[in-house]
């Protein structure tokens, strides 16, 4: 999808995701990078970052992927601007 030009910073327009994980995370406005950070999927985070995804885009309630990374103590992921 990335090779075909998908917008890697597209944001969720609904919060209806049912992934079986019970938590209070609001996914409205979340990007693929945000969801990868939430699930601690560092491989997807690296692929998205390499494709130019903005790792600083917050969800609708201003939660950021960096917050997720801090909670899970993940290593920083290189983004296009660093």
Buried (B, 14 or more C-beta within 10 A) or exposed (E): EBEEEEEBBEBBEEBEEEEEEEEEBBBBBBBBBBBBBBBBBBEBBBBBBBBEBBBEBBBBEEBBBBBBBEEEEBEEBEBEEE
